């Protein structure tokens, strides 16, 4: 993790270092903007300093801004533990897919039970008793019924490609 942090800082330092190396060879007026019509706007070479320092400034802001949060001690309290991994507290981007009126049953929970049961800390039996799954769905989740076979075409093609080359 420390190596990644150092690499990020080194990468953010590249633009100002390059600007410093080229500073003596830059003319007093440099092109700073090109319009849609092709017109060029010129400015002084000092106008290149802010864009060159912007990666370092943003990285410093993102690195030290959490230290200004007075509630940072409560972050560990909101960490969520799942089977095999943990998500630290924070805001995450999520995608919600509603099919039709959104009144159907949750087939993601049938196809991928850890998505629902691990987060809810319920067993299949508990969820069935609460009415979340029908008996047929319980059989699908537990593997008692072989009514459906879940396949991924990409994995099948990958297997065929591997067989072809071996």
N, C-alpha and C positions, 0 to 999 in steps of 0.2 A: 504494500500500500504506500509505503514511504517512497519507493522508487517511482511509482506512478505519479505521486504528488510532485516530486522533483522534476520528472519529465514534463509535466504540465506547465510548471513554472518556466522551465527552459524553453519550451515551445512558445509560450507567451512572450518571452524576452527576445525572440528572433526579430520581430519587426523593428523595435527601437535600436537593436544592435546594428541591423542592416542600414537603417537610416543614419546612424552615427558614422558608419563606415563610408557611406556615400555622401555625407553632408558637404564636404569640401568640393566635390565635383558637381553639385547641383547648381543650376542657374538661380538668379534671384527670383525670377517668376517661373512657376511651374504649372502645368495644367492640373486642375483639381476637380473638374467636372465636365462631363460630356453630355449635352442635351440630346433629346430624341431626334432633333433636327440635324445633329452633327456639330452644332456650335460648341466651341470649347471655351470654358471659363478658366481664366488664369488667376493664380493667387501667389502669395509669397511662399517661400519654402518652409516658413514657420508654420504654415497651415497643415503641413504633413506630420507635425509632432503629435497632435491629439489622436489621429487615427493610428499612429504607430504605438502610442502608449495605451490605447483602448483595451487590448487584450490583457495587459498587466493590471490595469485599473479594474476591469470586470472580474478577473480572477481574485484579486485582493478583496473586492466587495463580496463575492460569493464565499470566499474562504472565512472572512471574519464577521460577516453579518449575523450568523447564528450565535455568536458570542454576545451580541447585543440583546438577544431575546431573554427577558427576565424569567421565562418559564422553561428554559432549557433543561432544568433538573427533572422536569416531569416527562421528558421524552421517553425514558425507559418504561414508564408506567403504561404508555400507549403502544408499546411494541406487541405485535401479534405473532404467536408461535403456531406454526403449522407442522405437518409431518415432514421432517427433514430440513426445514428452513424457517427463518424468521424474517418478518418484515418490520423494519424500524418505523416508528411513528413518522407521519408526514403526509403530504398530499400526493396522490398518485393519479395519473391519467387513466381513465377507465372507458371502456366502450360498452354501451348498453344496446343490445339488439332486441327489438320488439318485432315479432312476426305476427302479422295480421292485427287482431285486436289485443294481443298480448294476454289472452285469457286461457291459453292452453297449459298443459303440464310442463314442468321443467325437465326436458329431456337431457339437458346437459348434466343434471344430477344423476340421471339413469346411466348415461354413457360414461361419465367421469365422476363417480361418487366422491373421490377425495376433494373435489372442488366444493361440494356442499357439506358433506358429512364431517370432513376434517375441520372446516371453519366453524361448523355448528357444534362440534364435539358430541355428536350423536352417533349411535350405532344404527345400522340398517333396521334392526328390530324396533328400536325406539322411534325412528322416523316412520316406520310402517304403522306402529300402534297409534302414533299421533295423526295418522291419515295422510301423510305426505306421499306415500307410495302405496300402490295397489299390490295385491299378492303376486300378480304377474311381474310387476316391476321389481319386487323384492327378489324374485327368482332370477331375473336378468342381472341384477346387481351382484348377487351372491354366486352366480354361475350355475345355479341348479337347473336353469333352463338354457338350452342351446338354441333358442328361437331366433336370435340375431347373432350375426358374426360381424364385429366391427373391424373394418379394413381401411387401410389408407393406400390409395393408388400410388402415391409417391414412394411409399416403402416397397410396394410390389415391384415398381419399375427399378428401384435401386437394387433390389434382390436379383432381378433379371440381368441388370448390368453387371453386377458382381459375378454372377454365374457365367456370363459371357466371357469376362476377362480372366477367369480362373480355370 
